[in-house]
Amino acid sequence: ASILARGTKHALVVLPNKLMAEWTRELARLGVPASDWQIIEQRADLSRYTCPAGHGEITRFRRVEDTEGRLVDIERRCEQCDAVGTHVDALRRINLISFRTLWTIPKDSPHVGKPKRPAVFDQWKRKVKTERTGLKHSFAWELRRRCEYVIVDEAYALANPDSLQTRAVFMLKPRKRMLLTGTPVRGFPDNVIALLNWCLGGGSDLFPDFDATVEASRNRFLALFGTYVNKVRPDGSPSPRLVPKIRNPERFQAMMAPAMRRRVNLEPEVADVLQMPSFVIEPEQVPIDENLATIYEGFAADFATWYAEASEEAARDASVVPHLTLLSKMNFLSRLAACPQAIVPSYAGPSSKQQRILSLIADAHARGRKVILFTEHVESAEWYAAHAKLATLNPVLVTGSVSLARGKKSGTSERERRLTRFRDGDAELLVATTACVAEGLNLPEASVVIFDSFPWVPSVQQQAWSRVLRPAQRYNPVEIRLVGAAGTIDDYIAAVCELKRLAIGEGIDHETVEIDADELPDPHLYARALVEESGIVGAAYGASAWLARLKRQAA
């Protein structure tokens, strides 16, 4: 709407590749002429050269090199009359390009090669200092001043200033720019640094007291808005840790206000023109069955033993257990609670949690409702999609292994065909991993959403259920079921999501949250609680009482 209303000549929309089909579908639905938009995939989509004598388009180029073989110039001459080609702008009014395409060098370019990371990236001055092997001659370099309006969808992807996609977007120099995201702060306050700098122009105008380098500026930013808690290593040395809570929320809100346009459904001005369905969230902790409880206790004890040994080894080196290693071990427990068959093939399931989810799906189907089942684990998604009780629903499975490549004849990808079958075909159930379907899709055909496991980032879960909250939704309210296994790690992850959501919402949605930073979720304390409960180490940590308080606070 903003592109059409402004009369923009050339606009560029940068988006994840997995959302390309959704954007083209919406453009077609809105009646935008096919001649007004295109997907940029090759250099010919940017520029074309034609013969001035009328011999048609020139598709080949000639490299002009010096005596040492270095490229000096590129000539585009007609093969028939040797006339120099005339440049024709191939850009259209709306040009779609994926993040990955933006930072690659066109295959039909004379400068073919894979971009490498440059030595210096000065984010604060919006300059990418590239070497010859950097982003020069990439699509971003070719487009850097050719589009007066640039829109970036799912802009949280720019949070890492050193990534290729962030560097590529920073090369673009439009007069008007817009970032679209429902989650500007996904986990920690510094997620918003790169977004603000590109959106507002960056540099000293935004943060006059910040240093020029990225790392020093980030440290200065976190000194203003980051919240740290003083943890103690097993050897007694201090270990300050950044937690997902915004410090100085009033100043953070004042900083964000000039850059942000954020509207919510219940505003009277919004409700007058856009009617969104209401929704009901129903969390449910299913008692774990005895068979799985025995298995889970064994693996939990193994986890506790591993953590106790890893902590002792880290203490000898005056360090701590690596955070990512700890999360990967905890994700193993989450997989066990969601789909024990993937960990223990001999397990005679389904588990009590799986039985409850099967009954919820059957109940929704009996009421004529389509269902989306989200899971964090591929094995769990495959188990439900193949279950005999759900065969009559013709389930559709969408995971990361489903191809996004568009066929040359059909022009559609396997993922798009599966989603179309759920939207318009005979499929009554969509089983998907959260990472694959949580962003950018419109799925109002479903009115019941079920989660069998929870992501660590609350915004991911919120984005997932928002796929069905669209004006085209026929049912009101929409049902959202959060199904966990009581007494397992599901309790902890659910508490993490709720407290993170409240803490981050304080800076974005002006919510007032009374949460002590020391009470925020800490995976190390959870691991120590398991160690304590397993009896491997005495009650010195006192972590079990902390975990009980955490669950009560989230509830």
Beta strands, then each sheet from edge to edge (+ up, - down):
strand 1: 11-15
strand 2: 37-39
strand 3: 47-50
strand 4: 57-58
strand 5: 62-65
strand 6: 71-75
strand 7: 86-89
strand 8: 94-98
strand 9: 120-122
strand 10: 127-129
strand 11: 149-153
strand 12: 176-180
strand 13: 226-232
strand 14: 238-246
strand 15: 279-286
strand 16: 370-375
strand 17: 396-398
strand 18: 429-433
strand 19: 446-451
strand 20: 478-485
sheet 1: 2+ 8+ 1+ 11+ 12+
sheet 2: 4+ 3- 7+
sheet 3: 5+ 6-
sheet 4: 9+ 10-
sheet 5: 13+ 14-
sheet 6: 15+ 20+ 19+ 16+ 18+ 17+
end
